[in-house]
Amino acid sequence: RVRWKRLELDAELAGGADPEQTEELALRAQQLQEPATGQRLAIGIENVFRLATIGPGPGATTALSVAAFDRNRVAANEPGLAYLAEKLRAQEPHGVRGLAMASVLYEDSASPLYAKTDVDTLKPAVRTAIAALEASPAELVGMGSSSDQ
């Protein structure tokens, strides 16, 4: 059930909801902290900026794109997106809010990654997600502390 509602739950977590507020939020927070989730998000984000910079081919496929995007805006934000993907791949604990922000950024077709507006909302969204990935102890759900048991 949580997987079906993941975008909704991720939006709540990205907005600052306490992961311990409900069982669903707690489970989704744990799912977000799985290394495979970070890898999947990193691959998806890298795919989008590769599509924007080099086009479809061996390193990029339209099959992984959630929606159409502004190639110029994504290409202009490639350094930030590349760094976000690198952080998502890092084998270190991440803040749940940052993971949720990255998930919403990639998975939600209404996110700044896919927005077609005159204002660049992608750069601040990427910066905010990167900053939020730096975990504080309160954001590390299910990482083995006795208060989480």
GROMACS elastic network, one bead per residue, 0.5 to 0.9 nm:
[ bonds ]
;  ai    aj funct       b0    kb
    1     4     6  0.53026   500
    1     5     6  0.65400   500
    1     6     6  0.86108   500
    1    24     6  0.84525   500
    2     5     6  0.51186   500
    2     6     6  0.57534   500
    2     9     6  0.79162   500
    2    24     6  0.60946   500
    2    25     6  0.82763   500
    2    27     6  0.73959   500
    2    28     6  0.64826   500
    3     7     6  0.83953   500
    3    28     6  0.78089   500
    4     7     6  0.79590   500
    4     8     6  0.89438   500
    5     8     6  0.54461   500
    5     9     6  0.61263   500
    5    10     6  0.84739   500
    5    24     6  0.89971   500
    6     9     6  0.50156   500
    6    10     6  0.57505   500
    6    11     6  0.83934   500
    6    28     6  0.69775   500
    7    11     6  0.60903   500
    7    12     6  0.86505   500
    7   100     6  0.87402   500
    7   103     6  0.77624   500
    7   104     6  0.65599   500
    7   107     6  0.72303   500
    7   108     6  0.71450   500
    8    11     6  0.51803   500
    8    12     6  0.64485   500
    8    13     6  0.88253   500
    8   104     6  0.89060   500
    9    12     6  0.50705   500
    9    13     6  0.62304   500
    9    14     6  0.84950   500
    9    24     6  0.77265   500
    9    25     6  0.62536   500
    9    28     6  0.70087   500
    9    29     6  0.88332   500
    9   100     6  0.83862   500
   10    13     6  0.50161   500
   10    14     6  0.58625   500
   10    15     6  0.83621   500
   10    25     6  0.83018   500
   10    28     6  0.75881   500
   10    29     6  0.82851   500
   10    32     6  0.87416   500
   10    97     6  0.83062   500
   10    99     6  0.83971   500
   10   101     6  0.71938   500
   10   103     6  0.68562   500
   10   104     6  0.63705   500
   11    15     6  0.60601   500
   11    16     6  0.87547   500
   11    17     6  0.88471   500
   11   100     6  0.68020   500
   11   101     6  0.73307   500
   11   103     6  0.86188   500
   11   104     6  0.63538   500
   12    15     6  0.50807   500
   12    16     6  0.65787   500
   12    17     6  0.54476   500
   12    18     6  0.86515   500
   12    25     6  0.82741   500
   12    97     6  0.89958   500
   12   100     6  0.83389   500
   13    16     6  0.51381   500
   13    18     6  0.69640   500
   13    19     6  0.67874   500
   13    25     6  0.74404   500
   13    28     6  0.89108   500
   13    29     6  0.78518   500
   13    96     6  0.71677   500
   13    97     6  0.55016   500
   13    98     6  0.87176   500
   13    99     6  0.88021   500
   13   100     6  0.58860   500
   13   101     6  0.78414   500
   14    17     6  0.72543   500
   14    96     6  0.79048   500
   14    98     6  0.67802   500
   14    99     6  0.78175   500
   14   102     6  0.84957   500
   14   103     6  0.87819   500
   14   104     6  0.77028   500
   14   129     6  0.87657   500
   15    97     6  0.74355   500
   15   100     6  0.86864   500
   15   101     6  0.81751   500
   16    19     6  0.86328   500
   16    97     6  0.63962   500
   17    20     6  0.85717   500
   17    21     6  0.74004   500
   17    25     6  0.83087   500
   17    97     6  0.83471   500
   18    21     6  0.52918   500
   18    22     6  0.83114   500
   18    25     6  0.77589   500
   18    26     6  0.83829   500
   18   139     6  0.85510   500
   19    22     6  0.68945   500
   19    23     6  0.81827   500
   19    24     6  0.83692   500
   19    27     6  0.81886   500
   19    28     6  0.80583   500
   19    29     6  0.62256   500
   19    96     6  0.80620   500
   19   139     6  0.80643   500
   19   141     6  0.73920   500
   20    23     6  0.68542   500
   20    24     6  0.87354   500
   20    25     6  0.65612   500
   20    26     6  0.52081   500
   20    27     6  0.89525   500
   20    29     6  0.89150   500
   20   141     6  0.82142   500
   21    24     6  0.85349   500
   21    25     6  0.67293   500
   21    26     6  0.73609   500
   22    25     6  0.52776   500
   22    26     6  0.62526   500
   22    27     6  0.86451   500
   23    26     6  0.50641   500
   23    27     6  0.60816   500
   23    28     6  0.85052   500
   24    27     6  0.51598   500
   24    28     6  0.60522   500
   24    29     6  0.84892   500
   25    28     6  0.50541   500
   25    29     6  0.60034   500
   25    30     6  0.86084   500
   26    29     6  0.50975   500
   26    30     6  0.63497   500
   26    31     6  0.87306   500
   26   141     6  0.73014   500
   26   142     6  0.84315   500
   27    30     6  0.51159   500
   27    31     6  0.62495   500
   27    32     6  0.86820   500
   28    32     6  0.61167   500
   28    33     6  0.86410   500
   29    32     6  0.50954   500
   29    33     6  0.63792   500
   29    96     6  0.59997   500
   29    97     6  0.85949   500
   29    99     6  0.85266   500
   29   100     6  0.80355   500
   29   140     6  0.86754   500
   29   141     6  0.66232   500
   29   142     6  0.85350   500
   30    33     6  0.51438   500
   30    34     6  0.66457   500
   30    96     6  0.83790   500
   30   140     6  0.87998   500
   30   141     6  0.63258   500
   30   142     6  0.64582   500
   30   143     6  0.86151   500
   31    34     6  0.53621   500
   31    35     6  0.89039   500
   31    36     6  0.89407   500
   31    37     6  0.71268   500
   32    35     6  0.80603   500
   32    36     6  0.86116   500
   32    37     6  0.57488   500
   32    38     6  0.72352   500
   32    96     6  0.69887   500
   32    99     6  0.62178   500
   32   100     6  0.70454   500
   32   103     6  0.84098   500
   33    36     6  0.84062   500
   33    37     6  0.69256   500
   33    38     6  0.73417   500
   33    93     6  0.75158   500
   33    94     6  0.70133   500
   33    95     6  0.83527   500
   33    96     6  0.70020   500
   33    99     6  0.74051   500
   33   140     6  0.83937   500
   33   141     6  0.81675   500
   33   142     6  0.89872   500
   34    37     6  0.54759   500
   34    38     6  0.69665   500
   35    38     6  0.52763   500
   35    39     6  0.62567   500
   35    40     6  0.86703   500
   35    88     6  0.84659   500
   35    89     6  0.75437   500
   35    90     6  0.86716   500
   35    91     6  0.73765   500
   36    40     6  0.60484   500
   36    41     6  0.85849   500
   36    89     6  0.88923   500
   37    40     6  0.50821   500
   37    41     6  0.61774   500
   37    42     6  0.85005   500
   37    88     6  0.85949   500
   37    99     6  0.88144   500
   37   103     6  0.88648   500
   38    41     6  0.51877   500
   38    42     6  0.60279   500
   38    43     6  0.85706   500
   38    85     6  0.82090   500
   38    87     6  0.85977   500
   38    89     6  0.57430   500
   38    90     6  0.83455   500
   38    99     6  0.75386   500
   38   102     6  0.88871   500
   38   103     6  0.88192   500
   39    42     6  0.50675   500
   39    43     6  0.61260   500
   39    44     6  0.85934   500
   39    85     6  0.81951   500
   39    88     6  0.65773   500
   39    89     6  0.54355   500
   39    90     6  0.88984   500
   40    43     6  0.51942   500
   40    44     6  0.62174   500
   40    45     6  0.86727   500
   40    88     6  0.89488   500
   40    89     6  0.89019   500
   41    44     6  0.50861   500
   41    45     6  0.61053   500
   41    46     6  0.84750   500
   41    85     6  0.73332   500
   41    88     6  0.72556   500
   41    89     6  0.87010   500
   41    99     6  0.89578   500
   41   102     6  0.72071   500
   41   103     6  0.65331   500
   41   106     6  0.69501   500
   41   107     6  0.85483   500
   42    45     6  0.52129   500
   42    46     6  0.60072   500
   42    47     6  0.83945   500
   42    81     6  0.89921   500
   42    82     6  0.84442   500
   42    84     6  0.75170   500
   42    86     6  0.70828   500
   42    87     6  0.83792   500
   42    88     6  0.58636   500
   42    89     6  0.64632   500
   42   102     6  0.88435   500
   43    46     6  0.51529   500
   43    47     6  0.59846   500
   43    48     6  0.87234   500
   43    64     6  0.88028   500
   43    85     6  0.73346   500
   44    47     6  0.50316   500
   44    48     6  0.64038   500
   44    49     6  0.89354   500
   44    64     6  0.62257   500
   44    65     6  0.72763   500
   44    85     6  0.87029   500
   44   106     6  0.69173   500
   44   107     6  0.88180   500
   45    48     6  0.52302   500
   45    49     6  0.65196   500
   45    50     6  0.86579   500
   45    65     6  0.88227   500
   45    81     6  0.68224   500
   45    82     6  0.78579   500
   45    84     6  0.83350   500
   45    85     6  0.65014   500
   45   102     6  0.88271   500
   45   105     6  0.87219   500
   45   106     6  0.63103   500
   46    49     6  0.52959   500
   46    50     6  0.60392   500
   46    51     6  0.85012   500
   46    60     6  0.81959   500
   46    78     6  0.86617   500
   46    81     6  0.72484   500
   46    82     6  0.65383   500
   46    85     6  0.66255   500
   47    50     6  0.50827   500
   47    51     6  0.60711   500
   47    52     6  0.85842   500
   47    59     6  0.72495   500
   47    60     6  0.50703   500
   47    61     6  0.67516   500
   47    62     6  0.82232   500
   47    64     6  0.70448   500
   47    65     6  0.75779   500
   48    51     6  0.51046   500
   48    52     6  0.62597   500
   48    53     6  0.87353   500
   48    60     6  0.74137   500
   48    61     6  0.83395   500
   48    62     6  0.82032   500
   48    64     6  0.79067   500
   48    65     6  0.64567   500
   48    69     6  0.84355   500
   48    71     6  0.88243   500
   48    74     6  0.76878   500
   48   106     6  0.88294   500
   48   113     6  0.87241   500
   49    53     6  0.60877   500
   49    54     6  0.83495   500
   49    55     6  0.89504   500
   49    60     6  0.85702   500
   49    71     6  0.80473   500
   49    74     6  0.59289   500
   49    75     6  0.60832   500
   49    77     6  0.82037   500
   49    78     6  0.59123   500
   49    81     6  0.73056   500
   49    82     6  0.80053   500
   50    53     6  0.50686   500
   50    54     6  0.55095   500
   50    55     6  0.64114   500
   50    56     6  0.78308   500
   50    59     6  0.69393   500
   50    60     6  0.57029   500
   50    61     6  0.86880   500
   50    75     6  0.81853   500
   50    78     6  0.84867   500
   51    54     6  0.56180   500
   51    56     6  0.55006   500
   51    57     6  0.82220   500
   51    59     6  0.82752   500
   51    60     6  0.55222   500
   51    61     6  0.70240   500
   51    62     6  0.74719   500
   51    65     6  0.89688   500
   51    71     6  0.77486   500
   51    75     6  0.88230   500
   52    55     6  0.58325   500
   52    56     6  0.86522   500
   52    69     6  0.83538   500
   52    70     6  0.78699   500
   52    72     6  0.69629   500
   52    73     6  0.84928   500
   52    74     6  0.61329   500
   52    75     6  0.54484   500
   52    78     6  0.87035   500
   53    71     6  0.73478   500
   53    72     6  0.82708   500
   53    74     6  0.81180   500
   53    75     6  0.55123   500
   53    78     6  0.82137   500
   54    57     6  0.79720   500
   54    59     6  0.85800   500
   54    60     6  0.80944   500
   55    59     6  0.87461   500
   55    60     6  0.68968   500
   55    61     6  0.82821   500
   56    59     6  0.73575   500
   56    60     6  0.50868   500
   56    61     6  0.53242   500
   56    62     6  0.67100   500
   57    60     6  0.53166   500
   57    61     6  0.63924   500
   58    61     6  0.75209   500
   60    63     6  0.87808   500
   60    64     6  0.83200   500
   61    64     6  0.60842   500
   61    65     6  0.75169   500
   62    65     6  0.52284   500
   62    66     6  0.85426   500
   63    66     6  0.81079   500
   65    68     6  0.73308   500
   65    69     6  0.88308   500
   65   106     6  0.85496   500
   65   107     6  0.88134   500
   66   106     6  0.74395   500
   66   107     6  0.63562   500
   66   108     6  0.73483   500
   66   109     6  0.60362   500
   66   114     6  0.83808   500
   67   108     6  0.85100   500
   67   109     6  0.54998   500
   67   110     6  0.86711   500
   67   114     6  0.64319   500
   68    71     6  0.88476   500
   68   109     6  0.81760   500
   68   114     6  0.62340   500
   68   115     6  0.87003   500
   69    72     6  0.88469   500
   69    73     6  0.82766   500
   69    74     6  0.75350   500
   69   109     6  0.89818   500
   69   113     6  0.68224   500
   69   115     6  0.66239   500
   69   116     6  0.69761   500
   70    73     6  0.54018   500
   70    74     6  0.62118   500
   70    75     6  0.85155   500
   70   113     6  0.81839   500
   70   114     6  0.67272   500
   70   115     6  0.72879   500
   70   116     6  0.62755   500
   70   117     6  0.89332   500
   71    74     6  0.52142   500
   71    75     6  0.59086   500
   71    76     6  0.84574   500
   72    75     6  0.50910   500
   72    76     6  0.60490   500
   72    77     6  0.86208   500
   73    76     6  0.50941   500
   73    77     6  0.63166   500
   73    78     6  0.87002   500
   73   113     6  0.85604   500
   73   120     6  0.72592   500
   73   122     6  0.78365   500
   74    77     6  0.50801   500
   74    78     6  0.60986   500
   74    81     6  0.82784   500
   74   113     6  0.70558   500
   74   114     6  0.86043   500
   74   122     6  0.78481   500
   75    78     6  0.50141   500
   75    79     6  0.84765   500
   76    79     6  0.77983   500
   76    80     6  0.89924   500
   76   123     6  0.89567   500
   77    80     6  0.55614   500
   77    81     6  0.61920   500
   77    82     6  0.85873   500
   77   122     6  0.73713   500
   77   123     6  0.62806   500
   77   126     6  0.85758   500
   78    82     6  0.58407   500
   78    83     6  0.84608   500
   79    82     6  0.51078   500
   79    83     6  0.62052   500
   79    84     6  0.86201   500
   80    83     6  0.50983   500
   80    84     6  0.61266   500
   80    85     6  0.86286   500
   80   123     6  0.73007   500
   80   126     6  0.64446   500
   80   127     6  0.72161   500
   80   130     6  0.86595   500
   81    85     6  0.61794   500
   81    86     6  0.85621   500
   81   123     6  0.86798   500
   81   126     6  0.66652   500
   82    85     6  0.51060   500
   82    86     6  0.61714   500
   82    87     6  0.86854   500
   83    87     6  0.61559   500
   83    88     6  0.85680   500
   83   130     6  0.80507   500
   84    87     6  0.51163   500
   84    88     6  0.61984   500
   84    89     6  0.87270   500
   84   102     6  0.80658   500
   84   126     6  0.70269   500
   84   127     6  0.83252   500
   84   129     6  0.76434   500
   84   130     6  0.58264   500
   84   133     6  0.89381   500
   85    88     6  0.50333   500
   85    89     6  0.63033   500
   85    90     6  0.87704   500
   86    89     6  0.51887   500
   86    90     6  0.63273   500
   87    90     6  0.51435   500
   87    91     6  0.86138   500
   87    92     6  0.87177   500
   87    94     6  0.86700   500
   87   130     6  0.74044   500
   87   133     6  0.76793   500
   88    91     6  0.82511   500
   88    92     6  0.89129   500
   88    94     6  0.80362   500
   88    99     6  0.77607   500
   88   102     6  0.84511   500
   88   130     6  0.88621   500
   88   133     6  0.80426   500
   89    92     6  0.85828   500
   90    93     6  0.83930   500
   90    94     6  0.89263   500
   91    94     6  0.89891   500
   93   133     6  0.83285   500
   93   134     6  0.78635   500
   93   135     6  0.63673   500
   93   140     6  0.72546   500
   93   143     6  0.85934   500
   94    97     6  0.85117   500
   94    98     6  0.70666   500
   94    99     6  0.68752   500
   94   132     6  0.80428   500
   94   134     6  0.56083   500
   94   136     6  0.82116   500
   94   139     6  0.81025   500
   94   140     6  0.72504   500
   95    98     6  0.53153   500
   95    99     6  0.64188   500
   95   100     6  0.86971   500
   95   132     6  0.59846   500
   95   134     6  0.55784   500
   95   136     6  0.63984   500
   95   137     6  0.84168   500
   95   138     6  0.86344   500
   95   139     6  0.52705   500
   95   140     6  0.62129   500
   95   141     6  0.88071   500
   96    99     6  0.51084   500
   96   100     6  0.60917   500
   96   101     6  0.85222   500
   96   132     6  0.79465   500
   96   133     6  0.71632   500
   96   135     6  0.73987   500
   96   139     6  0.56928   500
   96   140     6  0.66904   500
   96   141     6  0.75698   500
   97   100     6  0.50643   500
   97   101     6  0.60826   500
   97   102     6  0.86471   500
   97   129     6  0.79126   500
   97   132     6  0.60384   500
   97   133     6  0.70242   500
   97   135     6  0.86586   500
   97   139     6  0.74705   500
   98   102     6  0.61710   500
   98   103     6  0.85239   500
   98   128     6  0.78037   500
   98   130     6  0.65891   500
   98   131     6  0.72055   500
   98   134     6  0.75177   500
   98   135     6  0.81670   500
   99   102     6  0.51361   500
   99   103     6  0.61528   500
   99   104     6  0.86730   500
   99   129     6  0.74343   500
   99   130     6  0.89207   500
   99   132     6  0.78017   500
   99   133     6  0.62182   500
  100   104     6  0.61354   500
  100   105     6  0.84429   500
  100   129     6  0.83787   500
  101   104     6  0.51688   500
  101   105     6  0.60004   500
  101   106     6  0.86453   500
  101   125     6  0.81880   500
  101   126     6  0.86383   500
  101   128     6  0.81885   500
  101   129     6  0.54782   500
  101   130     6  0.88812   500
  101   132     6  0.80716   500
  101   133     6  0.87607   500
  102   106     6  0.62435   500
  102   107     6  0.83912   500
  102   125     6  0.88710   500
  102   126     6  0.78640   500
  102   129     6  0.59756   500
  102   130     6  0.82738   500
  102   133     6  0.87765   500
  103   106     6  0.52959   500
  103   107     6  0.56593   500
  103   108     6  0.78239   500
  104   107     6  0.51456   500
  104   108     6  0.51793   500
  104   109     6  0.86593   500
  104   110     6  0.89582   500
  104   111     6  0.67700   500
  105   108     6  0.60658   500
  105   109     6  0.82246   500
  105   110     6  0.85093   500
  105   111     6  0.52717   500
  105   112     6  0.66419   500
  105   113     6  0.60279   500
  105   114     6  0.84495   500
  105   122     6  0.87788   500
  105   125     6  0.77810   500
  105   126     6  0.81298   500
  105   129     6  0.86830   500
  106   109     6  0.77202   500
  106   111     6  0.74225   500
  106   113     6  0.68210   500
  106   114     6  0.85099   500
  107   110     6  0.88610   500
  107   111     6  0.80004   500
  108   111     6  0.53421   500
  108   112     6  0.88962   500
  108   113     6  0.85844   500
  108   114     6  0.82275   500
  109   112     6  0.84477   500
  109   113     6  0.78594   500
  109   114     6  0.58590   500
  109   115     6  0.78424   500
  110   113     6  0.79810   500
  110   114     6  0.62791   500
  110   115     6  0.62373   500
  111   114     6  0.56990   500
  111   115     6  0.60987   500
  111   121     6  0.89400   500
  111   122     6  0.83153   500
  111   125     6  0.89366   500
  112   116     6  0.82031   500
  112   117     6  0.88942   500
  112   120     6  0.78696   500
  112   121     6  0.55045   500
  112   123     6  0.85035   500
  112   125     6  0.69701   500
  112   126     6  0.89029   500
  113   116     6  0.89143   500
  113   121     6  0.82255   500
  113   122     6  0.57456   500
  113   125     6  0.85755   500
  113   126     6  0.88875   500
  114   122     6  0.86280   500
  115   120     6  0.86427   500
  115   121     6  0.80010   500
  115   122     6  0.81433   500
  116   119     6  0.86157   500
  117   120     6  0.71769   500
  117   121     6  0.83448   500
  119   122     6  0.87841   500
  120   123     6  0.64841   500
  120   124     6  0.80468   500
  121   124     6  0.58451   500
  121   125     6  0.62734   500
  121   126     6  0.87960   500
  122   125     6  0.50754   500
  122   126     6  0.60716   500
  122   127     6  0.85830   500
  123   126     6  0.52665   500
  123   127     6  0.62375   500
  123   128     6  0.86435   500
  124   127     6  0.50204   500
  124   128     6  0.60048   500
  124   129     6  0.85279   500
  125   128     6  0.51631   500
  125   129     6  0.61668   500
  125   130     6  0.86436   500
  126   129     6  0.51519   500
  126   130     6  0.61788   500
  126   131     6  0.86403   500
  127   130     6  0.51817   500
  127   131     6  0.62091   500
  127   132     6  0.86122   500
  128   131     6  0.51597   500
  128   132     6  0.61210   500
  128   133     6  0.86764   500
  129   132     6  0.50665   500
  129   133     6  0.62056   500
  130   133     6  0.52283   500
  130   134     6  0.72463   500
  131   134     6  0.58456   500
  131   135     6  0.89301   500
  132   135     6  0.69399   500
  133   136     6  0.89966   500
  135   138     6  0.80527   500
  135   139     6  0.60998   500
  135   140     6  0.67070   500
  136   139     6  0.54013   500
  136   140     6  0.68183   500
  137   140     6  0.54101   500
  137   141     6  0.85002   500
  138   141     6  0.75396   500
  140   143     6  0.59548   500
  140   144     6  0.89845   500
  140   145     6  0.88868   500
  141   144     6  0.82049   500
  141   145     6  0.85967   500
  141   148     6  0.68499   500
  142   145     6  0.71594   500
  142   148     6  0.57625   500
  142   149     6  0.75305   500
  143   148     6  0.77196   500
  144   147     6  0.84069   500
  144   148     6  0.68520   500
  144   149     6  0.75056   500
  145   148     6  0.55616   500
  145   149     6  0.70849   500
  146   149     6  0.53436   500
